[in-house]
Each structure stands twice: as C-alpha cells, then as structure tokens.
Amino acid sequence: MVVPENSAVIFRLRGVLDFTCQLDISNETQGRGAICRCFEELRSKVTSESLVLVVSSSSVLLWPNKGLQTTVEGLTQDTPCRDIQQYIEVEDGGSKKSSKKKDKKNSGPTMVNLKFLMEVTEAGGTSAPSLFVTTRQQHCVRMPLYVDCVLSANGHDTLQIVCSGLVGALCRQLGDMEEAVLRHRKGSSLLVPQVFHFQLPSSHLVTAVYPAGVAERELLPEREELHRKYGLPSNRPCFRRSNAFHFPDEPYRDGYLRNPHTHLTPPTLEDSNLYVVRGVYSYHHYMQDRVDDDGWGCAYRSLQTICSWFQQQGYTERAVPTHTQIQQALVDVGDKDSSFVGSRQWIGSIEVQAVLNQLLGVTSKILFVSQGSELASKGRELANHFETTGTPVMIGGGVLAHTILGVAWSETSGQIRFLILDPHYTGGEDLQTITDKGWCGWKGPEFWDQNAYYNLCLPQTPKTF
C-alpha cells in the first residue's frame, strides 16, 4: 500500500469484534479447529449485509455489502471517494464542531476516519433458538479484537472501490490475527492480537499483527519474515512496536514536540544539498518534566533528544533517561563520584558518549574542533554522518551545548548552514514560537563562538533489527 500524494486520501477503519470460542482442552487439534472456525465466522460477519461503515464526524453511513447503500442522497457507488470529505464536519476554533463542509482543497494527504458496526436485527422472520449440550470438558475464551485497517486510495477512485478494499482489508487482518493467535497459543491461553502500521523507506504502509505481552526479542522470527518479504536490510529495525507509524491527525500523548525542523524552509545555497536527521525524535529543552535546569542542563537535554531518537526508531525499549539517571550512569562507569548524583554540574560531549554506551549500548564517534571557526570546514564529515547514519549530533563548546540535526552544504563552494535544535528554550511546546524565534532553525557559521573549542558526539546505529 503506497502512502498517497497530495491528490489522494487515506481511509482508516477501526472497530471491535467480539471473539468467543469454546476450546476442548483435552484435544489440541480440535482446539485449533475451534479457533479457526471462530475466525471464519467473524470473516463471514464482515462480508455480510449487516456490516455498516460510519464516517467519523459526519452523518454518512455506508452498507458496503448491500450494493453500497448510503444515508446521503447523491452518494453512490460511482462517486469519487474524495467527495466524502465535503460531508465531514471540521473543528472550528474551540471544541465545537462547525457545520461548514470540509474544503476539498488540501495541501497533503487527507485522513478519513471510519468505524464499523454490525446490524443486530434483520428483516423477515426469526428462527427459534437452538440449545446444545456437551459433556466434554471445555474452556470458554472471550476477548476483544481491536481491528484497525488502512487503505490508501487515489481521490478519483470510486466509493465502491474503497469500500470493497476496506472489507477485503478487514478479512485479511482477521486472517493475520488468526495466525498470530495460533502461533503464540499456549493450551487454553490465547493472547490478544494487536495491530501496528509501519511506514517503509519506500513510503509504503505495511500492517503487522503482534500478540499483546510478547517481548520484542520473542517476535524476532516475525520481524525477520517481514524484512525478507519486503526486501529490507537486516541492519536496522523497521517493524518493532516503537517504529509504528504515527498518523498525522493523532496527538502525541507525552506532550513533547516531534521533528519541529520539518516545518522550516530550507536555506538556499547555490549548488548545495541537504543532509538531515532520519526518522523521529522528541524536542527536549530546559524546564521540561518539572526540572529547573536553566543554566546547566543543556547537554542533558541534547542527550535526551538523542535517546528519544533511538527509542522511536526501535533501537531500544528504554525510556528517555532523567537527569538523575544520566548522572547515575556516569557514576556507574566511574566517570564521576557519587556526589555527582543530584548536583547541577554540567556535562559535555565525552559524558554524552559514555551515557549512550552505558544505558543504550550505543557507541559514538567524537569529532574535535580546536576553535569554532573550523566548524565551517566540517561539512563533509557532517554530511556523511547524516547521509549514512542519520542520528542527531550533540555539540558542546565552552558552556553551551546544542543539537545538530543536519547541514546544507555545497561541496564545490564549501558554503554551509547548520540545522540547530536549541535546548536552551524555556517556554511551552509552541511550535510557531520555536520555529519563528529560531530555537529550531538554520544557522550560519557565525552562530558558533569562533574562538571556543568544540567536541561533537556522533552516535552510531547498532546493526540490529
């Protein structure tokens, strides 16, 4: 499935199905057969005429298996799917929804959220209930199946094509859930399957189903199979849970801003190329997490930004370390004595290197610059780092630390601009203020103290998936 361009629409269909199964715990084969029959019944339900698709924030209901009946006059099976947007109410300022129809013109991929329901009554006569009695020892298993399907469509595709595609995606996902349940079944204990979407380097969205509660190391065979299926290298993670795609219409629950640099206009340097951080990171800066580190914690915050990158790229399951945990790590490696924990002492690039190795098992290269005026000549080294490795870079010099997220560099002229994420910001998570005021922005060589020495910590990525 390809992530659509500006003229297309992403349809996301979610809902809950009730899985109920009577397992014969004395017979493994019959138990497996019972699970398969239950999933087959669920597939029959979603392909029946009782399936209803509800377009969120609208009055539109669709019956995809009834020749595409709808509740809106004018919507037919031949209607272009992009036309569904005009029936979706949009937020108008506060929490109230506006009755204005959504503007069809959109600068990027449009998200259309749907949920599905099942009609519980049918026209016609009713049959008498049946009663079954069994004398074998059985175990009743009941669990919710949280279905989450994504379909990318061209805006010109008809509603019939989209609805048929969504029904097909539902059936396929139930098949994936069945496989995950059977693979990780232990007797009468069944694990709830969970759905994750992943964006591949080729801009495809791929859906995988993993059982809840199973550690990442135990899912290695599934990930290996996915890497082979999509021809991906085995030197970096693509299908760990933390790699899951974040949909643009969903907020991050932790409150941190992600990738503020993507909202900047790149500099215009003649004959230059852009080399920027790969993947997702969180912006960590002064005064967050109820910690008053104004004046001493800039390197800690830059380190936290780097750790967030490794976490969100799936290299580690460890949470971003606190200031205390960073200090304790330096004590543990023998770099500091025990009185360092709880202090307000600065750290630099060498300490950042040590903490990354101690807490995440990440090695780093150190680039030494005797004075800031030399940084303008380090374009090749930085361009190569972002092109081949892609991690954020911590730079410390004098009493200041910053995070370098990329460079715009001309190999012919040597001109360079640095993409800087500044941890000295003390305000709230206001993206416009952060970008307008230059807390995340492109800086020229004059940004650095021309006479101060600098150490750059370039974290390396482990070879793992």
C-alpha positions, 0 to 999 in steps of 0.5 A, a space after each residue: 500500500 503506497 502512502 498517497 500524494 497530495 491528490 489522494 486520501 487515506 481511509 482508516 477503519 477501526 472497530 471491535 469484534 467480539 471473539 468467543 470460542 469454546 476450546 476442548 482442552 483435552 484435544 489440541 487439534 480440535 482446539 485449533 479447529 475451534 479457533 479457526 472456525 471462530 475466525 471464519 465466522 467473524 470473516 463471514 460477519 464482515 462480508 455480510 449485509 449487516 456490516 455498516 461503515 460510519 464516517 467519523 464526524 459526519 452523518 454518512 453511513 455506508 452498507 458496503 455489502 448491500 450494493 453500497 447503500 448510503 444515508 446521503 442522497 447523491 452518494 453512490 457507488 460511482 462517486 469519487 471517494 474524495 467527495 466524502 470529505 465535503 460531508 465531514 464536519 471540521 473543528 472550528 476554533 474551540 471544541 465545537 464542531 462547525 457545520 461548514 463542509 470540509 474544503 476539498 482543497 488540501 495541501 497533503 494527504 487527507 485522513 478519513 476516519 471510519 468505524 464499523 458496526 454490525 446490524 443486530 436485527 434483520 428483516 423477515 422472520 426469526 428462527 427459534 433458538 437452538 440449545 446444545 449440550 456437551 459433556 466434554 470438558 471445555 474452556 470458554 475464551 472471550 476477548 476483544 479484537 481491536 481491528 484497525 485497517 488502512 487503505 490508501 486510495 487515489 481521490 478519483 477512485 470510486 466509493 465502491 472501490 474503497 469500500 470493497 478494499 476496506 472489507 477485503 482489508 478487514 478479512 485479511 487482518 482477521 486472517 493475520 490475527 488468526 495466525 498470530 493467535 495460533 502461533 503464540 497459543 499456549 493450551 487454553 491461553 490465547 493472547 490478544 492480537 494487536 495491530 501496528 502500521 509501519 511506514 517503509 523507506 519506500 513510503 509504503 504502509 505495511 500492517 503487522 499483527 503482534 500478540 499483546 505481552 510478547 517481548 520484542 526479542 520473542 517476535 524476532 522470527 516475525 520481524 525477520 519474515 517481514 524484512 525478507 518479504 519486503 526486501 529490507 536490510 537486516 541492519 536496522 529495525 523497521 517493524 518493532 512496536 516503537 517504529 509504528 507509524 504515527 498518523 498525522 491527525 493523532 496527538 502525541 500523548 507525552 506532550 513533547 514536540 516531534 521533528 519541529 525542523 520539518 516545518 522550516 524552509 530550507 536555506 538556499 545555497 547555490 549548488 548545495 544539498 541537504 543532509 538531515 536527521 532520519 526518522 523521529 525524535 522528541 524536542 527536549 529543552 530546559 524546564 521540561 518534566 518539572 526540572 529547573 535546569 536553566 543554566 546547566 542542563 543543556 547537554 542533558 537535554 541534547 542527550 535526551 533528544 538523542 535517546 528519544 531518537 533511538 527509542 522511536 526508531 526501535 533501537 531500544 525499549 528504554 525510556 528517555 533517561 532523567 537527569 538523575 539517571 544520566 548522572 547515575 550512569 556516569 557514576 556507574 562507569 566511574 566517570 564521576 563520584 557519587 556526589 555527582 548524583 543530584 548536583 547541577 554540574 554540567 556535562 559535555 560531549 565525552 559524558 554524552 558518549 559514555 551515557 549512550 554506551 552505558 544505558 543504550 549500548 550505543 557507541 559514538 564517534 567524537 569529532 574535535 574542533 580546536 576553535 569554532 571557526 573550523 566548524 565551517 570546514 566540517 561539512 563533509 564529515 557532517 554530511 556523511 554522518 547524516 547521509 549514512 547514519 542519520 542520528 542527531 549530533 550533540 555539540 558542546 563548546 565552552 558552556 553551551 551545548 546544542 543539537 545538530 540535526 543536519 547541514 546544507 552544504 555545497 561541496 564545490 563552494 564549501 558554503 554551509 548552514 547548520 540545522 540547530 535544535 536549541 535546548 536552551 528554550 524555556 517556554 511551552 511546546 509552541 511550535 510557531 514560537 520555536 520555529 519563528 524565534 529560531 530555537 529550531 532553525 538554520 544557522 550560519 557559521 557565525 552562530 558558533 563562538 569562533 574562538 571556543 573549542 568544540 567536541 561533537 558526539 556522533 552516535 552510531 546505529 547498532 546493526 540490529 533489527 
